[in-house]
Amino acid sequence: MTETRKLRVFLCHSSQDKPIVRELYQRLNAEGWIDPWLDEEKLLPGQDWDLEIEKAVEAADAVIVCLSNNSVSKEGSVQKEIKRALDKAEEKLEDAIFIIPLRFENCLVPRRLKVYQYQDYFKNIELAYKRLHISLNKRANALGIDVLGIKDKLLQQAKESARREKEEKIRKEVEDKILLEEEAILRKRAEERVRKRISKMLFVQAEEKYRLELEKVEKHNHKKIVSKKSREKTTSKSDNRIKSITSNATKKDVQSPPKENMALVSTNSILIQKLDHSEIAIRDSLKDYQLYNFGGVDFVKIPAGEFIMGSNNAHKVRYESPKHKVLIPYDYFVACRPITNEQYNDYVLKMVIDHPVEDWIQKKDHPVTWISWQDAVSYCRWFNTIILNQLDQNMVLRLPTEAEWEKAARGPDGRVYPWGDKFMPLFCNTSEGAILHTTPVGAYSPNGDSYYGVQDMVGNVWEWTVNIWGEKIFMDSPSYLYPYNSQDGRENLDAVGVNARINRGGSFYYDAEIARCSNRRSSYATSKNGDLGFRIVIAPPLMKFFVKAG
């Protein structure tokens, strides 16, 4: 009949041998099917020491007698324990393994123990323990103890414990994730409330500012009309040419525009007044731009010619200076807007990769972000294969150079911002608007459009360019300064040892100073941020033309 209990083993030893006996106890206990008895582990405070040891020897299935020069030469408790074990051994069968002498060092074996084969536990301890293990296993089998059953049970218990621990870990991770998500939602709601309050305040301030400016403009226009009427009264009635012009003008003024166009005429009139008063070019909202579509992306054409690049303002960092003319000797096409989350998803599906923006479905028309320079270059190479048949053999799709980007943003007249020289907080998504996240591309069109009709050139997201900054971003100045020279290596796509590239345009996180068209910033080519994206151009391959300051 098998038993499921453990094999009880008593460790008889001298107190001086306690360290090595303790190690032996721990090793036997780790077996799982052995229950070793060691006084310091089993005796409880207040128990009768002599009585408990006597009971332990009586209950033992085997006794390991630990021998050393200390134990064999010492009178007292050790000798008493050996005597009790020997007395108990007389009750066992003749071939039963009950007393196992174990020598911790080279010492004499007491006469009464010489009848039992001892094991040296100091020369080759691993071999000695293996032999001891065999003896104890044989003793357990003789007693009908199911060693394998106990081991299986312990293994199942260990597996069950590991399973519970794993489940508890997963449960805790889920709870922590839910808690973090709830905290993020609450934080987002709080931030949104703050943004709305700030945005509303700024909008009210801007509306009031525009209202006052319009009042000034209207007063100014009224004075001009009064002055004109006064001059007309004093004009000679005999001047038939002037009379004819005045008559025609009067007839033209009498003609009312169609009702459906009234709102448009009124709106454009006010917008022109705003722009004129703000020293902003009067052309943007009324000018038509021809769009060219390649692969589902709208482009505008930028004609060859000179433009003004850089800045001379003393408070600007020196890598924007000097302000100089640059000739781009070829026509090129620049994407009307930055690449969006939805447009980038076409590339994601083809490459079988994850979309960089987790919640992009809710922001399909927002500019894609979390894009490194290498990601943007790879996208361009993929897109080239899509529109290859649509392109002239001398044109490729790629990232813009700094010169191409700045010309598309500033126009031929060197504006500070795409719309003019005065910053307008409602014309772009910068920190002044207090939105603090991306907005749909084209949301600020046409007010924020550049001279050529390019949208979102400043604010919303930074945009990668081809150009090299240098080995590190934290430098006093980039490796390539102005005047601009396309053949000095700054436009090398495959440059070795280059870690930083230039991005342009500022973002929702930065202010008007950073949003200037001439501002330059560097990022490591591997950088990925929530306000960093890109737009594309169709232009000649790099190094095909010589773009240089005039």
C-alpha positions, 0 to 999 in steps of 0.5 A: 500500500502506498503512502502520500506522506513525506519521508521523515529524516532526522538530522543528528549533529553537533552545534559546531557543524550547524552551517553545513547541516543547515545547507543540507537541510535546505537541500533535502527540504527542496526535494519536496518528498523529504521532510527533514527535521532540524532543531532550529527549524522545527522547535518552537519557543517554550517546547521541551527540547529533549522531549521534542528531539526524542519524539522526532527520533521516534517518528523518523523514517531515517536518521542522518548522523553528521560526523565531524571531529567536534561531534565524535569527541563531544559528550552530551546531547549528540551521543544521546541522540545517537543512542536513541537512533541506535535503539530505534534501529533495533526495531527495524528490519535487518536490511532496512536503511535507517541510520546513515553516517555522514562524515563532514571531515576526515574523522573516526567513526564511533564503534557503534556506527561502524556496522553502517556504511558511511558516506564522505560529504567533504571530498566530492559533495555532489557525488556524496549527495547523489548517493545519499539521495539514492539511499533515502529514495530506497528507504521511501520505497521500502516504506511504500511512500509514493515519491513520484506521486508526491513529485507530480503533486508538487509539480501540479501545485507549482504550475497552479501557483504559477498560473494564479500568479500569471492571472493575478499579474494580468488582472493587475496589468488590466486594472492598471491600464484601465486606471491609466486610461481613465486618468488620461481621459480625465486629464484630456478633458481637463486640458480640453476645457482649459484649451477651450477657455483660452481659445475662446478668450484669444478669439474674443480678443482677436475679434475685438482687435479686428473690429477696432481695425475695421472701424478705423479702416471704415473711417479712413475710407469715409474720409477719402469718399468725402474728399473725393466728392469735394474734389468732384464738385470743384472739377470744371463741368466743361471737361467732357472726358472727366464727365464721361468717365464719371458718368460711366462710373456712376452707371456701373455703381448703380448696377447691383450684383446678383443676390447670390453673390452679395455675401461673397462680395461683402466678405471679400471686401472686408477681408481685403480691408483687413489684409490691407490694414495689416500690411498683408498682400491683397491677392490671396483670397481672390486669386485662383490657383491651378491644382495638379493631382498626382496619385490622389495628392494635390500639388501647385506649381512653383515657377522657376526664378529668384526669391528672397531666402533667410533673415537679417534681423539682429535678434534671430539666430545667426544660421538664418543670415544673411538675407539673400536672393536665391535662384531656382532654375526650374519649375517644380510642384509642391504638395498643397498640404502636408501628407495626411493620416489617411494618405499615409495609411495607403503606404502602411497597408502596402508595407504591412506595418503599423500606423504611427498614429494610434487614433488616426481613424478619428483624424484622417484629414490631420497631418500624419505625425510620429514620422522620422526622416527615414520614414518620410524618405521611404514613403517618397520612394514608394510613392514614386513607384505609384505615379511613375507613369505620370511623371516626366522622365526628368522629375521625381517625387521626394522631400523638398529642399530647404530652398524649395520649401522656403520659396513655396512658403514666402513667395517671390517677395520674401514675406515673413509669414506665408500671408505677409509680414504681420503675424495673424493668430487666426491664420495658422495653428500655433501656440497663440491659438491654444489648440495644442494639437493638430488640426485638419489640413487646410483648416486655415485656408485661404487666409493662411495660404502662401503667395502660390496657394500652398496651405499649412506652410507654418504651424500645425506640424514641423515638416522634414526637408532633404537638407543636412544639419550636421552630426548633432542637433545641439550645435552652435550652427549647422554644418552648412550656412548661408548663402545657400549652395545646393552643390556643397553637399547640404542636399545629399540624401545618402551622406554618411555620418549625418545624424541630423536633418532640417525641418521647417514651419513650426507647429501647434506647440510653438509660437509666432517667432518659430513659425517664421518662414525663414526659421530653421530647426534640426532633429535627429533623422531617427526622431519621431514626435507628435508635431513632426510630419512632412509634405512632398514635392515633384522636382528634378532629381537632386544635384541635377541643377545648380541652386545657388545664391544670386 
